[in-house]
Amino acid sequence: MDKTLLTILACPSCKSSLSYQKSEQELVCKACRLAYPIRDDIPVMLVEEARELTAEED
């Protein structure tokens, strides 16, 4: 994940910053507790495609 792109992207739901989880290939919003998938090196920034984080993933 390009660091410049990561600084530009924001959560589509709450506009908070995102963190990159390399092992899961996801962008995570701690505020919304949502993880957005990265498919073929492209972040899928749709709330409908995001998964909710579990308590263990905090």
Buried (B, 14 or more C-beta within 10 A) or exposed (E): BEEEEBEEBBBBBEEEEBEBBEEEBBBBBBEBBBBBBBEEEEBBBEEEEBEEBEEEBE
